[in-house]
Amino acid sequence: MKPVVLYYSKTGKTRLMAEAIASALNAPAMDLTAADIAAVGSYDLLVLGTPVNGARPAAEAMPYIATIPQCPGKKSVVFCTYAMFKGSTLKVLERELSKKGFQTVLSVAKKGVKQGETDFSDVQRQVSEAASKV
């Protein structure tokens, strides 16, 4: 299995979670704004994350998600970081990736991420388990 972690991070908190997930999967982690979106189809598992902004995915991430090529039958994991309320963020990500042919196998969120203080071992375990079934 060949996974990739793509993320958008406004304050660095989502980047921390993305890097923890990438480490658990031994996968590259790339900021959406610098990633080659056309290459997404060459991976077996897309892990996609964003911070929550107004109970939805960050507006800056949505144009990049819209440019992801069609990938019928590919699997995805979606994640978000948030301070108060995750709202419909994960459902929106699932829906947008579904339009591209992805089947989401896991949705995971982490509240109150703080650099040097947040333990991502629970998220790493969940993502690793989901990836092992892909």
N, C-alpha and C positions, 0 to 999 in steps of 0.2 A: 504494500500500500504506500502511495506517495501523497502525503498531506502538505498543505500550505496554509499558513495563517496570515490573513489580511485583516487590517484594522485601521480605524481612524481614531486618533486620540487628540483631544483638545488640550488637556492638562498633563498628560503623561500617565494617568491612572489606567486607562484602557491599554496603553502600550505595555505596562507592567504585567497585566493579565495576559495579553497576547504573548509576551515573551515567556511567561511561565508555561502556557499551553504549548508553545513551540518547543520548549525544552523537553516537556513530557513526551512529545511526539517525534522528537528529533527532526523537526521541520523548519523551513525558513519562515521568518516573521517579517512581513513587509507592510509599511504604511501604505494605505490605499492611494495616497496622493503621489507615491513614487513607484507603485507596482505596475508591471506590465499586465494589464487586465486581460489582454488577448491570450496570455499563457495559462490562464485559469483552467482551461480545458485539458491541459496536460497533466493535471493532478487528479488523484482519485477522490480526495477529500478536501473540501474547502471549509476552512474554519474562519468565520467572519465575525468581527466585533466592532462595537461602537459605544460611545458613551450615550447616556440618555439625556435628551434635551426636550423639556416640555412633555414628558411621558411618551416620547417617540425617539427613534434613532436620530442622531445628530444630522442636521440638514446638510452639512458638508459631505457626509458619507453617501447620501442618496444618489447624486449624479454618477458616482463611480459604480455603484451597484447597478444602475441602469445600463451601464456600458458592458457589463459582464456578458460574454457570448453565451449562446444557447449551449447547454451541457446536459442533454437528456440522459437520465439514469445515474447521474453523479450524485454523491452524498455530500451533505453539509452539516456543520455544527455552527450554531449562532450563539453569540455571547454579548453581554453588555455589562457596563459598570454604571453605578448610580449612587446618588447621595440620599434621596428620599423615597422615590417611587419609580419603579421601572415601567409602569403603565403598559402600553401595547408595543413596546419596543421589539421584543422578541417575536411577537406575532407578525409585525410588519416585515421584519427581516425574513422570516419564514415564507411569508406570502410573496415577497419580491423575488426571492431565490426560486420558489416554486414556479414562477412565471418563466424562469430560465431553464427549467427542467431538473432542478435539484430536489432531492428528498432530504429533509432535515431529520437527522437521527438523534439530535440532542440540542436543547436550548438551556443555557445556563447563565445566571446573573450573579454579580457580586456587589454587595452594598458596602459603602464606606471604605473604599480602597485607599490605603495610605502607604507611601513609599517607605520601605524598610520595616513596616509593621504588619502588613497583610500576609496571611498564610494562604497560599493558593493550592495547597495539597489536595483539598477536597475537589476543586475544579480539575486539577490535573488527573486525579483518579477517574472522575466521571468521563472526561474527554478520552482518556486512554482506553477505558472500557468500551465506550461507543466506537472508537476507531478500530478496536480489535474485532468488532463485529461487521465491519465494512468489507 
